[in-house]
Amino acid sequence: MISKIGKAQEFRSVVNYILEQGKGTEILDSDGVRLNGPDAIIHSFNIQAKLNPQRLKPAGHISLNFSVQDKEKLSNELMVQIAHDYMSQMGISETQYLIGRHYDKEYPHLHLIFNRVNNYGRTISARFDHSRSEKICKELTLKYRLYFSS
């Protein structure tokens, strides 16, 4: 399992990418967002981001990419469990999120969008997020007995 991490100034582009028609998106889990369509999701994220207007890039976006060899093993339930473990270890908590699984690639992968402004208006740190994520991905790959992806 590997991750790709990004941040954006606004939620619209990230939400629209995750929900893009050609990706075969399946929403696996969410918290704190209204799921009545892309505009409702975006509005939910934007309302909370206003709790900390100084945060210039409130939209967090992480993809978790798995080896093609794990395709049969990775049920939606297991992918959500792995995503929750990942978020917990990355300190992504007490905030809104949406987890969407894509089916547009040979390898299984999911996308996590989250509000970097938590439920209390505080910023979720991105300090050393790439190195922390790499370590966490390795640990979770071993924990769940997955193949290392490249």
C-alpha positions as CSV (number, residue, x, y, z in Angstrom):
1,M,0.0,0.0,0.0
2,I,1.2,3.5,-0.8
3,S,-0.3,6.9,-0.4
4,K,-0.4,10.1,-2.4
5,I,-1.1,13.2,-0.4
6,G,-2.5,16.6,-1.6
7,K,-4.0,19.7,-0.3
8,A,-6.3,22.2,-2.1
9,Q,-7.6,25.6,-1.5
10,E,-11.2,24.6,-2.3
11,F,-13.2,21.4,-2.0
12,R,-15.1,21.6,-5.3
13,S,-12.3,20.2,-7.5
14,V,-11.4,17.4,-5.1
15,V,-15.0,16.3,-4.6
16,N,-15.8,16.5,-8.3
17,Y,-12.7,14.3,-9.0
18,I,-13.7,11.7,-6.5
19,L,-17.2,11.5,-7.7
20,E,-16.3,11.7,-11.4
21,Q,-18.6,9.5,-13.5
22,G,-15.9,7.5,-15.3
23,K,-14.3,6.4,-12.1
24,G,-17.1,4.1,-11.0
25,T,-17.0,5.7,-7.6
26,E,-18.6,3.9,-4.7
27,I,-18.9,6.0,-1.5
28,L,-17.7,3.7,1.3
29,D,-17.9,5.9,4.4
30,S,-18.3,9.5,5.5
31,D,-18.8,11.6,8.5
32,G,-20.2,15.1,8.9
33,V,-21.1,15.7,5.2
34,R,-24.5,15.7,3.5
35,L,-24.6,13.1,0.8
36,N,-27.4,14.6,-1.4
37,G,-25.0,15.1,-4.3
38,P,-21.7,16.9,-5.0
39,D,-23.0,20.4,-4.2
40,A,-24.3,19.3,-0.8
41,I,-21.0,17.6,0.0
42,I,-19.0,20.6,-1.0
43,H,-21.3,23.0,0.9
44,S,-20.8,20.8,4.1
45,F,-17.1,21.0,3.8
46,N,-17.1,24.7,3.1
47,I,-19.3,25.5,6.1
48,Q,-16.8,23.8,8.5
49,A,-13.8,25.4,6.8
50,K,-15.2,28.8,7.7
51,L,-14.5,28.0,11.4
52,N,-10.8,28.8,10.5
53,P,-10.8,31.3,7.6
54,Q,-7.0,31.7,7.9
55,R,-6.5,28.1,6.7
56,L,-5.5,28.7,3.1
57,K,-5.7,25.0,2.0
58,P,-8.5,23.3,4.0
59,A,-9.1,20.4,1.6
60,G,-7.1,17.4,2.4
61,H,-7.0,14.6,-0.3
62,I,-5.2,11.3,0.1
63,S,-5.3,8.3,-2.1
64,L,-4.5,4.9,-0.7
65,N,-3.3,2.6,-3.5
66,F,-3.0,-1.2,-3.1
67,S,-1.2,-3.9,-5.0
68,V,-3.2,-5.6,-7.8
69,Q,-2.3,-8.8,-6.0
70,D,-4.6,-7.8,-3.2
71,K,-7.6,-7.2,-5.4
72,E,-9.6,-10.2,-4.3
73,K,-8.8,-9.7,-0.7
74,L,-9.9,-6.1,-0.4
75,S,-13.6,-5.9,0.3
76,N,-15.1,-2.6,0.9
77,E,-15.3,-3.3,4.6
78,L,-11.6,-4.1,4.8
79,M,-10.7,-1.0,2.8
80,V,-12.8,1.2,5.2
81,Q,-11.1,-0.5,8.2
82,I,-7.6,0.2,6.7
83,A,-8.6,3.8,5.9
84,H,-9.8,4.4,9.5
85,D,-6.5,2.9,10.9
86,Y,-4.6,5.2,8.5
87,M,-6.6,8.3,9.4
88,S,-6.2,7.6,13.2
89,Q,-2.4,7.2,12.9
90,M,-2.1,10.3,10.7
91,G,-4.1,12.3,13.3
92,I,-7.0,12.9,11.0
93,S,-9.8,12.9,13.6
94,E,-12.7,14.9,14.8
95,T,-13.3,16.2,11.3
96,Q,-15.5,15.7,8.3
97,Y,-14.4,13.1,5.7
98,L,-15.5,11.1,2.7
99,I,-14.0,7.8,1.5
100,G,-14.7,6.9,-2.1
101,R,-13.5,3.7,-3.9
102,H,-12.6,4.0,-7.6
103,Y,-12.7,1.2,-10.1
104,D,-10.9,2.9,-13.0
105,K,-7.5,1.3,-12.5
106,E,-6.3,-2.3,-12.4
107,Y,-5.1,-1.9,-8.8
108,P,-7.6,-1.3,-6.0
109,H,-7.5,2.2,-4.5
110,L,-9.6,4.7,-2.5
111,H,-9.7,8.4,-2.1
112,L,-10.1,10.2,1.2
113,I,-11.1,13.8,1.3
114,F,-11.2,15.5,4.7
115,N,-11.5,18.9,6.2
116,R,-8.2,20.1,7.6
117,V,-10.3,22.4,9.8
118,N,-11.6,20.1,12.5
119,N,-14.9,20.2,14.2
120,Y,-13.5,22.8,16.7
121,G,-11.9,25.2,14.2
122,R,-8.4,23.9,14.8
123,T,-6.1,22.9,11.9
124,I,-5.2,19.2,11.4
125,S,-1.4,19.3,11.1
126,A,0.3,18.4,7.9
127,R,3.7,18.5,9.4
128,F,5.9,15.7,8.1
129,D,2.8,14.1,6.6
130,H,4.6,12.5,3.7
131,S,7.2,10.7,5.9
132,R,4.6,9.8,8.5
133,S,2.3,8.4,5.8
134,E,5.1,6.3,4.3
135,K,5.8,4.7,7.6
136,I,2.1,4.1,8.4
137,C,1.5,2.6,5.0
138,K,4.3,0.1,5.6
139,E,3.0,-0.8,9.0
140,L,-0.6,-1.3,7.7
141,T,0.7,-3.4,4.8
142,L,2.3,-5.7,7.3
143,K,-0.6,-5.6,9.7
144,Y,-3.2,-6.6,7.1
145,R,-0.8,-9.0,5.3
146,L,-1.0,-7.1,2.0
147,Y,1.5,-6.9,-0.8
148,F,3.8,-3.9,-1.1
149,S,2.7,-1.9,-4.1
150,S,5.0,0.3,-6.2
